[in-house]
Amino acid sequence: MNETIKLIRFDGVWIVSEVEEIPDVEFGDPDCVLRYPYEIEGTCLGPFPRYCRDREFIVRSSEISLITDPNDFLYNQYLGLVETEKPEPPTIEEFEE
């Protein structure tokens, strides 16, 4: 499965996140990567988990009770937040140095 932006119910919390499946893992081991997860807080999004700088988490898909596509409002809000977080790709000049 390619990275996709999904709305998930994880451990009792609604989250919007990039989700990637980890293939060929042992049953019961973490098998899913959440990148740049944001918790839904009313009509706003806040970093998940709170009080943490990490932006990538490996979890068990068995902890996800629902996974679906976010509505357009959440999707666009999420993209705006993640765009400010992701590092800029290197320029040609940086490769030449």
N, C-alpha and C positions, 0 to 999 in steps of 0.2 A: 504494500500500500504506500502510495506517495504521501508526502506531507500535505495535510489539508487542515483548514480551519474548521473547527467543530465546536458546537455547544454540548457540554457534557455535564452530567450530574456525578460528581466525584466526592465520596465521603460526606454526603449530605450538603454539598455546596455546588451552586451553579457556576460553571467556569467556561470561558471562551479561550481556546488555545489551538496552536498548531499541534497536530497529533500525528505521530508516526509509529507504525507497528514495527516491533523488532522480530524478525523472522527466526525460526528454528531455535526457540528457547525451551528449556525444560518446563514441564507443567508445574505451575505454582510460582515460577520465577517471574520477576518483572519483565513485561513484554511490550511495553508501550512507553513512548517518549512524549512528554508534554513540553513544548517550547513556548516561551513567553505567555504563560497562563495568566489570565485575569479573572478575578472573581466578580460576579455581577452583584453590585450593591445598589439596589433600586434601579435608577436609569443610568448609573455610572459604572465604570469598570475600575477596579483597584487591583494592584499586583497580588498574585497568589503564589505561595502563602505570604501572608503579611510578615513584616519584620525580617525578610530574607532577601539577599542580593542575588542569589542564584536565579537563573531564568530558564533552566532546563532541568527536568526531573524525569527519572525513570520510575514507572509505577506498574502495578499489576492491573491489567484490563478488567480483572474480576472485581476491582474496587469501583469501576465505572458502572453505574446502574442504568444510564441512558446516554446515548450519543446520537446527535442529529446535526443538521445544518442550522446556524444561527440566522435570525431574521436580518434584513438589510440594515436596519439601524445598528444592531450590535456588531455586525460584520464590518461596517464602515467605521464605527467607533474604534473597534479593535485594530483595524489596519492603520488608523491614524496614530494610535499609541505605539504599536510595534515598530512603525516606520521610524520613530524617534529613538528607539532602543537598539535596533540592529546596527552593527558597525558598517561604516561605509566600505564598499569594495575598494581595493587598492587601485591607484591610478597607474598608468603606464610609466610615468616618471618614477614612481616608487619601486617598480620592478627593475628599472634600469640602474637604480642606486646600488 
